[in-house]
Every structure is written in structure tokens, then in C-alpha cells.
Amino acid sequence: TKALTLGYSKITKILFEMSNDMNEKTNTRNEAKHILNQLRTREMAIMIVTWNCILQRINLTSKIIQSSTTNISIIVPLYNSLFDFIQNVRENFEIYENESYLIIEKQIDYKCKRNKKNVEERQQSSRQNFITDTHYIICDTLLAEIQKRREVYVNVEKRFGFLFKENLTRNEIMTKIKALILLYENELDIDAESFVDEFIQFQSITSSTKNSTTITLTDQLEFIRNMKITHTFPNVETCLHIFLTMPITNCTSERSFSFLKRIKNRLRSSMGQENLDALGILSIESDVTASIDFDEIIDVFSKQKARKKVFNNLLTNNSAPHKYKRMIFYEDNKNKLSCIMNRGENMLVMEAKNREGCRVMLNRSNRIRLQYFEICIFETIVEKEVFAVANIMKQYDEIAEYIYKKCAQQKSPPKNVHDVTIFFKNIKDERVVKSIPNFSNQIKMCAAERLSEYVLNQKANNSHEFFNKTRIITPISSPTPMSPHIPMSPPPSPIFAIKSSRKAVDEYDGPVQSSSKAVENDGPGFFNVQPLS
């Protein structure tokens, strides 16, 4: 506002030249003309003068409040003087109206507003409307905000006023100290009478020093520590320490002048408290932050976020590759190989699903090793399905039959699942082993409730046949090129050869012969045959 007040004529002159300069863009000329029309009004001239006067006083007062050497004892008089100044501005509109004639050249009157019809309220002039609707509202808002902030400091001054006010009676000091002890019960663990005696003695010591009239509260605290009389006046020192370390500025009114505005702004509306604290510390300790070498930190961070591309343009010269769905056992944080495979002559290519992922090419030997690994996986699955599952089911039925017999021997057998489960868990493992040599306590630990349900169902159906030795567990079938299972290639394992007679089948050319050779149009089933030596 100060620059606008002092350079008003120059600013309007430049805007006038820009609005009439045909070399400028149309939008630029229209915008300059619009700003010029706004500045050439009586209301704008008065606002410039008024705000310049108000903001200068607020700025100078704010600098004193934010000073590191200022304590709360001077804040209330500053707010009182600022409040009186704004009140004076509100009551002397004519002064600022006359000053506006000095910055605006032409005698421009207020804007005339169109009178509304059928309105019962009293019609006012444009000048009176501006005073009522603009000038008074600005001043009243400022007075309300200053009063709200002044009340906070007035309350603090009432609590600690006895520290810096002179000529107080013993009863006045007693009243303020009692209120302070109630507020700081943990810090001031003493009765009011002893505190009053301690403070009166401390006043006698400070008054006997040189320049006692100009000694500040900071000087008093330094005096206690330099003279090493802390144990003599412990509560006075605590009060001085609390008062002098109390923050003077408040966040709401000083936010626009604070460094925190640069960190927590509208573009970082979703920032968490942890990140805000970290950025605040970096800003406060800017000297330490400037001395840190961030090159190594940036290198480590960039490596963690890097995405590498492998074989990015591998199949650009392949005319029409055939695509088949396969299940691929590879996935990490950066890449996930897709189920699409492109086939060339004696090679397969797996592509990543993400756009910036990689492509992996497998030649003939790599593919054979991968299929051998798939054979091992399939053998393990078949072995578990054929042998392990059958043994577990057999023991499951044997234990169920054992529980059924034991429950029948009881005078009052358990009737529900909960009672059967408790009864089974209370049977010691040594007793079960005598009847079932291969007893596994894992079934007792993990499947006790299911066993109880199974026993009750058999009892309800009057069926005593728990395990049928003729039951056959069907192994899983071997995968075909288009099946959802794991792909497989000969030579098959002995387990698979016994349990399944399936053969690899090419989707296009039918069953694959052991003497077949690879050609360009072979389907993916070709890789399920034993390679030629």
C-alpha cells in the first residue's frame, strides 16, 4: 500500500499507456484498462490511504511483538494503543477522505448506485453508503480481532502482574499469588503465605540494587542465578522462568507473517503431522540443513525409485507372433510377468503387465530347464495328493472311530459338538497311540471340532463304517497347453507315469511325436516333448 500511495500517478500512467499500446495483446490491454478504471475511483483512493495508514501501524507493532527481547508485560499496552488508533481512524473518516484528493488528480465523485424501488429503508447518499458499508465494517472487524487477542494477554498479565507492578499492597499480592498457585499446582508446591514472604524479601533485594527502577524481569532472573540465591527464592525463580518463556505471538494472528506459511500452505493441505514437524525442524534449523550433503541421500533415493527396462524392443521385428495363455511363477515389487507369451522359432518371450516393465526371452535350453522345474513341482503335488492325503484321511477316520467308541463307553456320553471336542482334547495322547500307532496330535490340535461334528453325524445316521479301504484318491491330471495348471514336458516322473496316461497335445497339430522337429508354425505344445539329441 505504501508503494501504491507514493507511486499512484506513475502506476496509472503506465497502465494507461499499456491499455492504448496496439503492440500489446488484446487480453493484456483489456486487463490494464480494467485495473486503471478501478484505480480511478474515489472509493479506491480512500481505501489506499486508509489501509496504508492502518497497515503501517500494525506492521511496526507486530515487529515489536515478534522481537526476542520483548516480554508479555509490554504486550497489553501495545494492544491498547493499537486499539485506540483504529478507533481514531474509524471516527475521522474526513481526514482520509481529504488525503485521497492529494493522490487522485481529477475531482472524481463516488459511484452512484441505482435506487431500489419499493424499499422501506431510508435512502442514503453514495458517500454515506461507503462510510457505513465499507469504512465502518473494516474498522469494526479490526477492533473485534484486536480485542479478542488483547483479552488473552490481559488474563496473563493479571496472573503475573505482581512481578513487575510496583506499589502493590500485601493483600493484592496475596490474591494474585493464590490464583497463580491454583493454576500451577505442580510447579508451585508451597502455601500462599510463604510465597508472599519470599516475594516481599526478593523485592527488598532488587530495590536496593543500582538502577532498580529500570531493572527488567530478565535482569531479575539473571540476578538470582548470578548471585546463586536460587535456594533462597525458588518460587520466585519458577514464576520468572514461566513468565519469560511464555510465547508472546499467537498462531492465528501472526500466521501470515510466519515462516510456517511457507511450509504449510494450501498446496500441502493433506500433509500429515509427522511430515510437517520434519519440515518445520529443517526450516528452523536452516543452518544445520544447509551444511548437510544431500548428494548421497539423493542417489540412494533415486535408486529405490528406479524402474529398469529389460529387452524393451525385443520383438519389434516379429511379424505375427502367436499368443497363448500360460501361468508364470514370477512376480516382484516392480514387475509382474503376464500370462501372454509370444513364440518365435525355438524361443518364448514373457511380457510384463505394467507399461514400464520388462520382457524376458527364453531360448530352447532355458525353456527346458524351466520345464524341468515345473516337472518337479508337479511331482510334489501328485505325491502329496496320492500318498499324504490318503494317509491323513485314513488316520482321520480311525481317530473318529476311536472317539465314537470312547463316547459310547461313557455313562453320560457327550451330546453336542462342544462336549465332544472337550472330551477328545482331554484324552491323553499316550492312550490314543495304543489304539492308533501312527497317531498324529496335529489332527487333535487343528481338527478337533471337525472330528466332533463328523462323529455326531455318523451317530445320527447309525453308520459305524468310518474308513473304506477301497476308497481311491484321484490324482490331479496333467496340464495341457491351454489348461490353467502348470505346463509340463517329458520325460515324466515315475509317479506321473503310473497315475496318468495323458500325452502332450499341440493345439493346432494334434498329438506330438517324439521325432517331431521344431518348425516356425508349431504351437506351444512342441515344447512339451523331449528335445532331440
C-alpha positions as CSV (number, residue, x, y, z in Angstrom):
1,T,0.0,0.0,0.0
2,K,2.9,2.4,0.7
3,A,4.3,1.9,-2.9
4,L,0.8,2.3,-4.3
5,T,0.3,5.5,-2.3
6,L,3.6,7.1,-3.3
7,G,3.6,5.9,-6.9
8,Y,-0.1,6.3,-7.7
9,S,0.3,8.7,-10.6
10,K,3.1,6.7,-12.2
11,I,1.2,3.4,-11.9
12,T,-1.9,4.9,-13.5
13,K,0.2,6.5,-16.3
14,I,1.9,3.1,-17.2
15,L,-1.5,1.3,-17.2
16,F,-2.9,4.0,-19.5
17,E,0.0,3.5,-21.9
18,M,-0.4,-0.3,-21.8
19,S,-4.2,-0.1,-22.5
20,N,-3.5,2.1,-25.6
21,D,-0.5,0.2,-26.9
22,M,-1.5,-1.7,-30.0
23,N,1.6,-3.8,-29.8
24,E,0.3,-5.5,-26.7
25,K,-2.0,-8.5,-26.7
26,T,-5.7,-7.8,-26.5
27,N,-6.0,-9.6,-23.2
28,T,-3.2,-7.5,-21.8
29,R,-4.7,-4.3,-22.9
30,N,-8.2,-5.2,-21.6
31,E,-6.7,-6.2,-18.2
32,A,-4.7,-3.0,-17.9
33,K,-7.8,-0.9,-18.8
34,H,-9.8,-2.7,-16.2
35,I,-7.2,-2.1,-13.4
36,L,-6.9,1.5,-14.5
37,N,-10.7,2.0,-14.2
38,Q,-10.7,0.5,-10.7
39,L,-7.9,2.8,-9.6
40,R,-9.5,5.9,-10.9
41,T,-12.4,5.9,-8.4
42,R,-12.9,7.9,-5.3
43,E,-13.6,4.7,-3.2
44,M,-10.3,3.1,-4.3
45,A,-8.3,6.3,-3.5
46,I,-9.8,6.4,0.1
47,M,-9.1,2.7,0.6
48,I,-5.5,3.1,-0.4
49,V,-4.9,6.0,2.0
50,T,-6.7,4.3,4.9
51,W,-5.1,0.9,4.5
52,N,-1.7,2.4,4.1
53,C,-2.1,4.2,7.5
54,I,-3.5,1.1,9.3
55,L,-1.1,-1.4,7.9
56,Q,2.0,0.7,8.7
57,R,1.0,0.9,12.4
58,I,0.1,-2.8,12.5
59,N,3.4,-3.8,10.9
60,L,5.5,-1.8,13.3
61,T,3.6,-3.1,16.3
62,S,3.9,-6.7,15.0
63,K,7.7,-6.3,14.7
64,I,7.9,-5.3,18.4
65,I,5.7,-8.2,19.4
66,Q,7.9,-10.7,17.5
67,S,11.1,-9.3,18.9
68,S,13.1,-11.8,21.0
69,T,13.8,-9.2,23.7
70,T,10.1,-8.3,24.3
71,N,8.2,-9.8,27.2
72,I,4.5,-10.0,27.9
73,S,4.5,-7.1,30.2
74,I,4.7,-4.6,27.2
75,I,2.2,-6.5,25.0
76,V,-1.0,-5.3,26.7
77,P,-0.1,-1.6,26.4
78,L,0.8,-2.2,22.7
79,Y,-2.6,-3.7,22.0
80,N,-4.3,-0.9,23.9
81,S,-2.5,1.7,21.9
82,L,-3.3,-0.1,18.6
83,F,-7.0,-0.4,19.6
84,D,-7.2,3.3,20.3
85,F,-5.5,4.1,17.0
86,I,-8.1,2.0,15.0
87,Q,-10.9,3.7,16.9
88,N,-9.4,7.1,15.9
89,V,-9.3,6.0,12.3
90,R,-13.0,5.0,12.4
91,E,-14.1,8.3,13.8
92,N,-12.1,10.5,11.5
93,F,-13.1,9.5,8.0
94,E,-12.9,13.1,6.7
95,I,-9.2,13.2,7.3
96,Y,-8.5,10.2,5.0
97,E,-11.1,11.5,2.5
98,N,-9.2,14.8,2.2
99,E,-5.9,12.9,1.8
100,S,-7.3,11.0,-1.1
101,Y,-7.6,14.2,-3.1
102,L,-3.8,14.5,-3.0
103,I,-3.2,11.3,-4.9
104,I,-6.0,11.4,-7.4
105,E,-5.8,14.2,-9.9
106,K,-9.4,14.7,-11.1
107,Q,-12.3,15.5,-8.8
108,I,-14.0,12.2,-9.1
109,D,-17.1,11.7,-7.1
110,Y,-18.4,8.5,-5.5
111,K,-20.2,5.9,-7.6
112,C,-23.9,6.4,-7.7
113,K,-25.9,3.3,-7.1
114,R,-29.3,2.7,-8.6
115,N,-32.1,3.2,-6.0
116,K,-34.3,0.2,-5.4
117,K,-38.0,0.6,-5.8
118,N,-40.5,-0.3,-3.1
119,V,-37.8,-0.3,-0.3
120,E,-38.9,0.9,3.1
121,E,-35.4,1.7,4.4
122,R,-34.0,5.2,4.3
123,Q,-32.2,6.2,1.1
124,Q,-28.6,7.4,1.7
125,S,-26.1,9.1,-0.5
126,S,-23.2,7.3,-2.1
127,R,-20.7,8.8,0.3
128,Q,-22.7,7.8,3.3
129,N,-23.2,4.3,1.9
130,F,-19.4,3.9,1.5
131,I,-18.8,5.1,5.1
132,T,-21.4,2.7,6.6
133,D,-20.8,-0.4,4.4
134,T,-17.1,-0.2,3.9
135,H,-15.1,2.1,6.3
136,Y,-17.0,1.2,9.5
137,I,-17.0,-2.5,8.7
138,I,-13.2,-2.6,8.1
139,C,-12.5,-0.7,11.4
140,D,-15.1,-2.7,13.4
141,T,-13.6,-6.0,12.2
142,L,-10.1,-4.9,13.1
143,L,-11.2,-3.7,16.5
144,A,-13.0,-7.0,17.3
145,E,-9.9,-9.1,16.3
146,I,-7.6,-6.9,18.3
147,Q,-9.9,-7.1,21.3
148,K,-10.1,-10.9,21.1
149,R,-6.3,-11.2,21.2
150,R,-5.8,-8.5,23.8
151,E,-8.1,-10.4,26.3
152,V,-5.7,-13.3,26.2
153,Y,-2.7,-11.2,27.2
154,V,-4.8,-9.3,29.8
155,N,-5.5,-12.6,31.6
156,V,-1.8,-13.5,31.6
157,E,-1.0,-10.0,32.9
158,K,-3.5,-10.5,35.8
159,R,-1.8,-13.7,36.8
160,F,1.8,-12.4,36.7
161,G,1.2,-8.7,37.2
162,F,2.6,-8.7,40.7
163,L,6.1,-9.5,39.3
164,F,6.5,-6.1,37.5
165,K,4.0,-3.8,39.1
166,E,5.1,-1.6,42.0
167,N,3.3,-0.2,45.0
168,L,1.1,-3.2,45.5
169,T,-0.3,-4.0,48.9
170,R,0.2,-7.3,50.7
171,N,-3.4,-8.2,50.2
172,E,-3.2,-7.6,46.5
173,I,-0.1,-9.7,46.2
174,M,-1.7,-12.4,48.3
175,T,-4.8,-12.5,46.0
176,K,-2.7,-12.8,42.8
177,I,-0.4,-15.4,44.2
178,K,-3.3,-17.6,45.4
179,A,-4.8,-17.6,41.9
180,L,-1.3,-18.4,40.4
181,I,-0.8,-21.3,42.8
182,L,-4.2,-22.8,41.8
183,L,-3.2,-22.6,38.2
184,Y,0.3,-24.1,38.6
185,E,-0.1,-26.7,41.3
186,N,2.7,-28.9,40.2
187,E,5.3,-26.1,39.7
188,L,4.5,-24.1,42.8
189,D,4.2,-26.6,45.7
190,I,4.0,-24.0,48.6
191,D,1.4,-22.2,50.6
192,A,0.5,-18.6,49.7
193,E,1.7,-17.0,53.0
194,S,5.3,-18.4,52.5
195,F,5.3,-17.3,48.9
196,V,4.2,-13.8,49.8
197,D,7.0,-13.5,52.4
198,E,9.5,-14.8,49.8
199,F,8.4,-12.3,47.2
200,I,8.5,-9.3,49.6
201,Q,12.0,-10.2,50.6
202,F,13.0,-10.5,46.9
203,Q,11.6,-7.1,46.2
204,S,13.7,-5.6,49.0
205,I,16.8,-7.1,47.5
206,T,16.1,-5.8,44.0
207,S,15.1,-2.3,45.2
208,S,18.5,-2.0,47.0
209,T,20.4,-2.5,43.7
210,K,21.5,0.3,41.5
211,N,19.0,1.4,38.8
212,S,16.3,-0.6,40.5
213,T,13.6,1.4,38.6
214,T,14.9,0.2,35.2
215,I,15.6,-3.4,36.1
216,T,13.6,-5.9,33.9
217,L,12.3,-9.3,34.7
218,T,15.1,-10.9,32.6
219,D,17.6,-9.0,34.7
220,Q,15.9,-10.2,37.9
221,L,16.2,-13.9,36.8
222,E,19.8,-13.4,35.9
223,F,20.4,-11.6,39.2
224,I,19.1,-14.7,41.1
225,R,21.3,-17.1,39.2
226,N,24.4,-14.9,39.3
227,M,24.1,-14.3,43.0
228,K,23.5,-18.1,43.5
229,I,20.4,-17.5,45.7
230,T,18.2,-19.9,43.9
231,H,17.5,-22.0,47.0
232,T,16.5,-18.8,48.9
233,F,13.9,-17.8,46.3
234,P,12.9,-21.0,44.5
235,N,9.3,-20.0,43.8
236,V,10.2,-16.5,42.5
237,E,12.6,-18.0,40.1
238,T,10.0,-20.5,38.9
239,C,7.5,-17.8,38.3
240,L,10.0,-15.6,36.4
241,H,11.0,-18.7,34.3
242,I,7.4,-19.5,33.4
243,F,6.6,-15.9,32.5
244,L,9.7,-15.2,30.5
245,T,9.5,-18.5,28.5
246,M,5.8,-18.0,27.6
247,P,5.4,-17.3,23.8
248,I,4.3,-13.8,23.0
249,T,2.9,-14.2,19.5
250,N,-0.2,-16.2,18.7
251,C,-0.5,-18.5,15.7
252,T,-3.8,-17.2,14.4
253,S,-2.9,-13.5,14.1
254,E,0.7,-14.0,13.1
255,R,0.2,-16.8,10.6
256,S,0.5,-14.5,7.6
257,F,3.9,-13.2,8.8
258,S,5.2,-16.6,10.0
259,F,7.7,-18.9,8.3
260,L,5.3,-21.7,8.8
261,K,3.2,-20.2,6.0
262,R,5.9,-21.3,3.5
263,I,5.7,-24.9,4.8
264,K,2.0,-25.5,5.5
265,N,0.2,-23.8,2.6
266,R,-2.9,-24.5,0.5
267,L,-0.9,-26.8,-1.8
268,R,0.0,-29.1,1.1
269,S,-3.5,-29.4,2.6
270,S,-3.2,-33.2,3.1
271,M,0.2,-33.1,4.8
272,G,0.5,-35.3,7.9
273,Q,1.7,-34.1,11.3
274,E,4.9,-36.1,11.1
275,N,6.0,-34.6,7.7
276,L,5.0,-31.1,8.9
277,D,7.2,-31.5,12.1
278,A,10.1,-32.7,10.0
279,L,9.9,-29.8,7.5
280,G,9.4,-27.4,10.4
281,I,12.6,-28.6,12.0
282,L,14.5,-28.4,8.7
283,S,13.3,-24.8,8.3
284,I,14.0,-23.8,11.9
285,E,17.5,-25.4,11.9
286,S,18.3,-24.0,8.4
287,D,22.0,-23.5,9.3
288,V,22.4,-27.3,10.0
289,T,20.3,-28.2,7.0
290,A,22.5,-26.1,4.7
291,S,25.6,-27.9,5.9
292,I,24.3,-31.3,5.0
293,D,25.5,-33.0,1.8
294,F,22.4,-34.3,0.1
295,D,24.1,-35.9,-2.9
296,E,24.4,-39.3,-1.3
297,I,20.9,-39.1,0.0
298,I,19.5,-38.3,-3.4
299,D,21.5,-41.2,-5.0
300,V,20.0,-43.7,-2.5
301,F,16.5,-42.3,-3.0
302,S,16.8,-42.4,-6.8
303,K,18.0,-46.0,-6.8
304,Q,15.0,-47.0,-4.7
305,K,12.6,-45.4,-7.2
306,A,14.3,-46.5,-10.4
307,R,12.5,-48.7,-12.9
308,K,14.8,-50.7,-15.2
309,K,13.7,-51.8,-18.7
310,V,15.0,-55.1,-20.0
311,F,14.7,-56.2,-23.7
312,N,12.4,-53.2,-24.3
313,N,12.3,-53.7,-28.1
314,L,12.9,-57.4,-28.4
315,L,10.0,-58.4,-30.7
316,T,9.6,-55.3,-32.9
317,N,10.7,-57.2,-36.0
318,N,8.4,-60.3,-35.3
319,S,5.7,-60.2,-37.9
320,A,2.8,-62.1,-36.3
321,P,3.6,-63.9,-33.1
322,H,1.2,-66.5,-31.7
323,K,-0.2,-65.8,-28.2
324,Y,-1.1,-68.4,-25.6
325,K,-2.2,-68.2,-22.0
326,R,0.3,-69.6,-19.5
327,M,0.8,-69.5,-15.8
328,I,4.1,-67.8,-14.9
329,F,5.6,-68.1,-11.4
330,Y,7.4,-64.7,-11.2
331,E,6.3,-61.5,-9.5
332,D,8.1,-58.8,-7.5
333,N,7.6,-55.2,-6.4
334,K,8.4,-53.8,-9.8
335,N,7.5,-56.4,-12.4
336,K,4.7,-58.9,-12.8
337,L,5.1,-61.2,-15.8
338,S,1.8,-61.5,-17.7
339,C,0.2,-64.7,-18.9
340,I,0.8,-63.7,-22.6
341,M,3.7,-65.5,-24.3
342,N,5.0,-64.7,-27.8
343,R,6.6,-67.5,-29.7
344,G,9.2,-67.3,-32.3
345,E,11.4,-70.1,-33.7
346,N,12.6,-72.1,-30.7
347,M,12.1,-69.3,-28.3
348,L,9.4,-67.9,-25.9
349,V,9.0,-64.4,-24.6
350,M,7.2,-63.3,-21.4
351,E,6.0,-59.7,-21.2
352,A,5.3,-57.7,-18.0
353,K,1.8,-56.3,-17.4
354,N,2.9,-52.8,-16.4
355,R,3.8,-50.4,-19.2
356,E,7.3,-49.7,-18.0
357,G,8.0,-53.4,-17.2
358,C,10.4,-55.8,-18.9
359,R,10.3,-58.6,-21.5
360,V,12.2,-61.8,-20.8
361,M,13.3,-64.1,-23.6
362,L,13.8,-67.8,-23.1
363,N,15.7,-69.8,-25.6
364,R,15.5,-73.5,-26.1
365,S,17.8,-74.5,-23.3
366,N,16.3,-72.0,-20.9
367,R,12.9,-73.3,-21.6
368,I,13.9,-76.9,-21.0
369,R,15.3,-76.0,-17.6
370,L,12.1,-74.1,-16.7
371,Q,10.0,-77.1,-17.7
372,Y,12.2,-79.5,-15.6
373,F,11.5,-77.2,-12.7
374,E,7.8,-77.4,-13.5
375,I,8.0,-81.2,-13.5
376,C,9.5,-81.2,-10.0
377,I,6.6,-79.0,-8.8
378,F,4.0,-81.3,-10.4
379,E,5.7,-84.4,-8.9
380,T,5.4,-82.9,-5.5
381,I,1.8,-82.1,-5.9
382,V,1.0,-85.6,-7.2
383,E,2.9,-87.2,-4.4
384,K,1.1,-85.2,-1.7
385,E,-2.3,-85.9,-3.4
386,V,-1.8,-89.6,-3.9
387,F,0.0,-90.6,-0.7
388,A,-0.1,-87.9,2.0
389,V,-3.8,-87.0,1.6
390,A,-4.8,-90.7,1.7
391,N,-2.8,-91.4,4.9
392,I,-4.3,-88.4,6.6
393,M,-7.8,-89.3,5.6
394,K,-7.3,-92.9,6.8
395,Q,-6.0,-91.7,10.2
396,Y,-8.8,-89.1,10.4
397,D,-11.4,-91.9,10.1
398,E,-9.5,-94.1,12.6
399,I,-9.5,-91.3,15.2
400,A,-13.2,-90.7,14.5
401,E,-13.9,-94.4,15.1
402,Y,-11.9,-94.3,18.3
403,I,-13.8,-91.3,19.6
404,Y,-17.1,-92.9,18.8
405,K,-16.2,-96.0,20.8
406,K,-14.9,-94.0,23.8
407,C,-18.1,-91.8,23.8
408,A,-20.3,-94.9,23.8
409,Q,-18.5,-96.3,26.8
410,Q,-19.4,-93.3,28.9
411,K,-22.4,-93.4,31.3
412,S,-23.5,-89.9,30.1
413,P,-22.0,-89.6,26.6
414,P,-21.5,-86.1,25.2
415,K,-24.4,-84.9,23.1
416,N,-23.2,-81.8,21.2
417,V,-20.1,-80.7,19.3
418,H,-18.7,-78.6,22.2
419,D,-18.9,-81.5,24.7
420,V,-17.3,-84.0,22.2
421,T,-14.5,-81.6,21.4
422,I,-13.7,-81.2,25.1
423,F,-13.9,-84.9,25.7
424,F,-11.5,-85.6,22.8
425,K,-8.9,-83.0,23.9
426,N,-8.9,-84.4,27.4
427,I,-7.8,-87.8,26.2
428,K,-4.1,-88.2,26.6
429,D,-2.0,-88.8,23.5
430,E,-0.4,-92.0,25.1
431,R,-3.8,-93.6,25.3
432,V,-4.6,-92.9,21.7
433,V,-1.2,-94.2,20.5
434,K,-2.0,-97.7,22.0
435,S,-5.0,-98.0,19.6
436,I,-3.6,-95.9,16.7
437,P,0.2,-96.5,16.4
438,N,0.6,-93.7,13.8
439,F,-1.4,-91.1,15.7
440,S,-0.6,-87.5,14.8
441,N,-1.5,-85.0,17.5
442,Q,-1.7,-82.3,14.8
443,I,-5.2,-83.6,13.9
444,K,-6.2,-83.4,17.6
445,M,-4.9,-79.8,17.8
446,C,-6.2,-78.4,14.5
447,A,-9.3,-80.6,13.6
448,A,-10.8,-81.5,16.9
449,E,-14.1,-79.6,16.2
450,R,-14.5,-81.1,12.7
451,L,-13.9,-84.5,14.1
452,S,-16.6,-84.0,16.7
453,E,-19.1,-82.9,14.0
454,Y,-18.1,-85.9,11.9
455,V,-18.7,-88.3,14.9
456,L,-22.1,-86.9,15.7
457,N,-23.2,-87.1,12.1
458,Q,-22.2,-90.8,11.9
459,K,-24.0,-91.4,15.2
460,A,-27.1,-89.7,13.9
461,N,-27.1,-91.8,10.7
462,N,-26.4,-95.0,12.6
463,S,-23.4,-95.6,10.5
464,H,-20.3,-97.3,12.0
465,E,-18.2,-97.5,8.8
466,F,-15.7,-94.7,9.1
467,F,-12.9,-95.7,6.7
468,N,-13.4,-97.7,3.4
469,K,-10.1,-99.2,2.3
470,T,-11.4,-99.3,-1.3
471,R,-11.6,-95.5,-1.4
472,I,-9.4,-94.1,-4.2
473,I,-8.0,-90.6,-4.1
474,T,-7.9,-89.4,-7.8
475,P,-4.7,-87.6,-8.6
476,I,-4.7,-84.3,-10.4
477,S,-4.5,-84.5,-14.2
478,S,-1.5,-83.4,-16.2
479,P,-1.8,-79.9,-17.7
480,T,-2.3,-79.2,-21.4
481,P,-1.0,-76.1,-23.1
482,M,-4.4,-74.3,-22.6
483,S,-5.2,-75.7,-19.2
484,P,-5.0,-73.5,-16.1
485,H,-2.4,-75.8,-14.5
486,I,1.3,-75.7,-14.6
487,P,2.8,-76.6,-18.0
488,M,4.8,-79.9,-18.1
489,S,7.2,-81.6,-20.6
490,P,8.5,-85.1,-20.8
491,P,10.3,-87.1,-19.6
492,P,7.6,-87.6,-16.9
493,S,8.4,-88.8,-13.5
494,P,7.7,-92.4,-12.4
495,I,4.8,-91.2,-10.2
496,F,3.2,-89.4,-13.1
497,A,3.8,-92.2,-15.5
498,I,1.9,-94.6,-13.2
499,K,-1.0,-92.3,-12.3
500,S,-1.7,-90.7,-15.7
501,S,-1.5,-91.8,-19.3
502,R,-2.0,-88.3,-20.8
503,K,0.3,-87.1,-23.5
504,A,1.2,-83.6,-24.6
505,V,-1.0,-82.2,-27.3
506,D,-0.4,-79.4,-29.7
507,E,-3.3,-77.1,-30.1
508,Y,-3.0,-76.8,-33.9
509,D,-1.2,-80.0,-35.0
510,G,-2.6,-82.7,-32.6
511,P,-0.5,-85.2,-30.6
512,V,3.2,-84.5,-30.6
513,Q,5.5,-87.3,-31.8
514,S,8.9,-87.9,-30.2
515,S,10.6,-87.5,-33.6
516,S,9.0,-84.1,-34.4
517,K,11.2,-81.2,-35.2
518,A,10.5,-77.6,-34.5
519,V,9.1,-75.5,-37.3
520,E,8.0,-71.9,-37.3
521,N,4.3,-72.6,-37.1
522,D,4.4,-75.2,-34.3
523,G,2.1,-74.5,-31.3
524,P,3.4,-74.2,-27.8
525,G,2.8,-77.9,-27.3
526,F,6.1,-78.6,-29.1
527,F,7.9,-77.5,-26.1
528,N,6.2,-80.4,-24.1
529,V,8.2,-83.1,-25.9
530,Q,11.7,-84.3,-25.2
531,P,14.3,-82.4,-27.2
532,L,16.2,-84.2,-29.9
533,S,19.8,-85.0,-29.1
